[in-house]
Amino acid sequence: MRCASPKGLHRIAYREWGDPRNERVLICAHGLTRCARDFDTLAAAMSDRYRVICPDVAGRGDSEWLADPMLYQLPQYLGDMVTLVARLDVENVHWIGTSMGGLIGMGMAGLPAASSGQGGATGPLVTKLVVNDAGPVISRASLERIATYVGMAPVFPDIETAEKYVRAVSATFGPHSDAEWRFLTEVVVRSNADGTLRMHYDPKLAEPFRANMPEKDLELWELWDAIGCPTLVLRGAQSDLLARDTCDQMAGRGPQAKVIEIPGVGHAPTLMHDEQIDIVRGFLLS
């Protein structure tokens, strides 16, 4: 689909699962340097009840890069995702967002509805929200860790070398099989003309990330407090991005979320394993 930015047009790619006539839509949004394919397993598991849509956020995967890298920020992502919902021709959606995708989901769920001027108003875009290891307080330590690799644009001679890199920067995903690590690698690399491999995203998306690095933890409580829909928060028990104290506050204010901690995982649960999928499915279909 085609979207607009202050600097022109760009195309956003997305993958679709399930019956395209199903008006019950679930959107799954990935993390900062990941892609739509991360949700293949979850989407397959949810496609019996939903039309599942997994977008590549601008600058990642099969979506086009933005003309101005400083636009790789939440306002542009929200505009693109509102355009996506309009393209799907539905009034509202359920949303699962991992890390950055969770922040986008928080912004989408909190968008105020304008009055129609005739005594009514449009309803919320997001009516059920799953926030996967993200929240209104993002630790400075986790941002510094991410800054050590985002935008570095390494070149890999082969898929084995690329997998070693992905395993290193994504070690906090927790235990995965060799086949799962290979999948998590294959979906985020692209081939160069000389046969080498590179990461699938625009390296310049690191520019606003580093330019906006806070001096302390980043707080976004205004996003959280604007959410009015039922919300589930998943936290990796060893997460360096989402603190347990923040989760306690998320359970007591705003949408007063249900919080579930995933043992043996840091930032962030991949939602590839049955026990994690069952938690998400149970919440969305309850």
C-alpha positions in Angstrom: 0.0 0.0 0.0 1.1 3.6 -0.5 1.5 6.0 2.4 2.5 9.6 2.7 5.1 11.5 4.7 6.1 15.2 4.8 8.8 14.3 2.3 6.7 12.3 -0.2 5.2 8.8 -0.8 6.5 5.4 0.3 5.1 1.9 0.0 4.4 -0.3 3.0 4.4 -4.1 2.6 2.4 -6.5 4.7 1.6 -10.2 4.9 -1.9 -11.5 5.3 -3.2 -14.7 6.8 -6.7 -16.2 7.1 -10.0 -15.3 5.4 -9.7 -11.9 3.7 -13.5 -11.5 4.2 -13.2 -11.9 7.9 -14.0 -8.5 9.6 -12.2 -9.6 12.7 -8.7 -8.3 12.1 -5.5 -8.8 14.1 -2.5 -6.6 13.4 1.0 -7.8 14.5 3.7 -5.2 14.6 7.4 -6.1 15.0 10.3 -4.6 16.9 12.9 -1.9 15.9 15.1 -4.0 13.7 12.9 -7.0 13.0 10.2 -7.7 10.4 6.7 -9.0 9.7 7.9 -12.6 9.2 8.6 -12.8 13.0 4.9 -13.5 13.4 4.6 -16.4 10.9 4.0 -19.0 13.7 1.6 -16.8 15.7 -0.3 -15.7 12.6 -0.8 -19.3 11.5 -2.1 -20.1 14.9 -4.5 -17.2 15.0 -5.7 -17.3 11.4 -8.6 -19.7 12.2 -10.3 -16.8 14.1 -8.8 -13.7 12.5 -7.7 -12.0 9.3 -4.1 -11.5 10.5 -2.1 -8.6 9.1 1.7 -8.4 9.7 3.2 -5.2 8.3 6.8 -4.4 7.6 7.2 -0.9 9.3 8.7 1.7 7.0 12.4 1.1 6.4 12.3 -2.6 7.2 11.7 -5.8 5.4 9.9 -5.4 2.0 8.7 -1.8 2.8 10.4 1.2 1.2 12.9 3.4 3.0 11.9 6.9 4.0 13.4 9.9 2.1 14.1 11.6 5.4 15.6 9.3 8.1 14.5 11.6 10.9 10.9 10.5 10.1 11.6 7.1 11.5 9.7 8.0 14.6 6.3 7.3 16.2 4.2 10.0 14.4 5.1 8.6 11.0 4.5 5.0 12.1 1.1 5.9 13.5 0.1 7.6 10.2 1.2 4.6 8.2 -0.8 2.2 10.4 -3.9 4.3 10.3 -3.6 4.2 6.5 -3.3 0.4 6.8 -6.5 0.1 8.9 -8.3 2.2 6.3 -7.1 0.0 3.5 -8.4 -3.1 5.3 -11.8 -1.4 5.4 -12.6 -2.2 9.0 -13.6 0.1 11.9 -11.3 -1.4 14.5 -8.7 -4.0 15.1 -7.0 -6.1 17.7 -3.3 -5.4 18.0 -0.2 -7.3 19.1 3.1 -5.3 19.2 6.5 -6.4 20.2 8.9 -3.7 21.6 8.6 -0.8 19.0 5.4 -2.5 17.7 4.0 -2.3 21.2 4.7 1.4 21.4 3.0 1.9 18.1 0.0 -0.1 19.4 -0.1 2.1 22.5 -0.2 5.2 20.3 -2.9 3.7 18.1 -5.0 2.6 21.0 -4.8 6.0 22.6 -5.7 8.1 19.5 -8.6 10.4 20.4 -11.7 10.1 18.3 -12.9 13.4 16.7 -16.6 14.4 17.1 -18.7 14.0 14.0 -20.4 17.4 14.8 -23.7 15.6 14.8 -23.8 14.3 18.4 -21.6 11.3 17.8 -17.9 10.3 17.4 -15.9 7.6 15.7 -14.9 4.6 17.9 -11.4 3.6 18.9 -9.1 2.0 16.3 -7.8 -0.6 18.7 -10.3 -2.5 20.8 -7.9 -5.1 22.3 -4.2 -4.6 22.8 -1.2 -6.9 23.6 2.0 -5.1 24.5 5.0 -7.4 24.3 7.9 -6.3 26.5 7.3 -2.6 26.0 5.8 0.1 28.1 5.7 3.8 29.1 9.1 3.7 30.7 12.0 2.5 28.6 15.2 2.0 30.5 18.3 4.0 29.4 20.4 0.9 29.8 18.3 -1.0 27.1 18.5 2.0 24.7 22.2 2.0 25.1 22.4 -1.8 24.4 20.3 -1.4 21.2 22.4 1.6 20.1 25.5 -0.7 20.0 24.1 -2.6 17.0 21.3 -0.7 15.3 22.3 0.9 12.0 25.8 -0.6 11.9 25.1 -2.3 8.5 27.4 -5.3 8.8 28.1 -7.4 5.7 28.1 -11.2 6.0 29.8 -13.6 3.7 27.3 -16.4 4.3 24.1 -17.3 6.2 26.1 -19.0 8.9 28.0 -15.8 9.8 24.7 -13.9 9.7 23.2 -16.3 12.1 26.0 -15.9 14.6 25.4 -12.2 14.5 21.7 -12.5 15.0 22.1 -15.0 17.8 24.5 -12.5 19.5 22.4 -9.3 19.2 19.1 -11.3 19.9 20.4 -13.5 22.7 17.8 -11.9 25.1 15.1 -13.6 23.0 15.8 -16.7 25.2 16.3 -20.3 24.2 15.4 -21.3 20.6 16.1 -24.4 18.5 18.7 -24.3 15.8 15.9 -24.3 13.2 14.2 -21.3 14.9 17.5 -19.3 15.0 18.0 -20.0 11.3 14.5 -18.8 10.6 15.0 -15.7 12.7 18.1 -15.0 10.7 16.8 -15.8 7.2 13.8 -13.4 7.5 16.0 -10.4 8.4 18.8 -10.6 5.8 18.9 -9.6 2.1 21.3 -10.5 -0.7 23.8 -8.0 -2.1 24.8 -8.1 -5.8 28.1 -9.9 -5.0 26.3 -12.7 -3.0 27.1 -11.3 0.4 24.3 -10.7 2.9 23.2 -7.6 4.8 20.5 -6.7 7.3 17.1 -6.0 5.8 16.6 -2.4 7.2 17.6 1.1 6.4 20.8 1.8 8.5 19.7 5.4 8.7 16.8 4.6 11.0 19.4 4.7 13.7 19.8 8.5 13.2 16.6 9.6 15.1 17.2 6.8 17.6 20.6 8.1 18.6 19.6 11.8 18.2 16.8 11.4 20.7 18.7 9.3 23.2 17.5 10.5 26.6 19.8 11.3 29.5 17.7 9.0 31.7 14.9 6.5 31.3 12.4 7.5 28.6 8.9 8.1 30.0 5.7 8.0 27.9 2.9 7.8 30.5 0.7 10.1 28.4 0.5 7.4 25.8 -0.4 4.8 28.3 -3.0 6.8 30.2 -4.9 7.5 27.0 -5.6 3.8 26.4 -9.1 2.7 27.1 -9.3 -0.9 25.7 -8.6 -4.2 27.5 -4.8 -4.6 27.5 -2.4 -7.4 28.2 1.3 -6.8 28.9 3.9 -9.5 28.5 7.2 -9.1 30.2 10.3 -11.2 29.7 11.4 -12.0 33.2 15.0 -10.9 32.5 14.0 -7.9 30.4 16.3 -4.9 30.6 13.8 -2.7 28.8 10.6 -3.2 30.8 11.1 -3.1 34.5 8.8 -5.1 36.9 8.0 -1.9 38.8 6.8 -0.3 35.5 4.5 -3.3 35.0 3.1 -2.8 38.4 2.2 0.8 37.6 0.8 -0.3 34.2 -1.6 -2.6 36.1 -2.8 0.2 38.2 -3.3 3.1 35.8 -4.5 3.8 32.3 -6.1 0.6 31.0 -5.1 -1.2 34.2 -3.5 -4.0 32.2 -3.3 -7.7 32.9 0.5 -8.5 33.3 2.1 -11.9 32.6 5.8 -12.5 33.0 7.5 -15.0 30.7 10.3 -16.9 32.5 13.7 -17.5 31.0 13.4 -14.7 28.5 14.7 -11.1 28.3 13.8 -8.6 25.6 11.6 -9.8 24.0 9.5 -13.0 23.9 9.3 -14.0 20.2 5.7 -15.5 20.5 6.9 -18.5 18.5 6.4 -21.1 21.2 3.1 -22.7 22.2 3.0 -21.6 25.8 3.4 -17.9 24.7 0.9 -18.2 21.8 -1.6 -19.8 24.2 -1.4 -16.8 26.6 -2.0 -14.3 23.7 -4.8 -16.4 22.2 -6.5 -16.8 25.5 -6.5 -13.1 26.1 -7.6 -12.0 22.7 -10.5 -14.5 22.4 -11.7 -14.3 26.0 
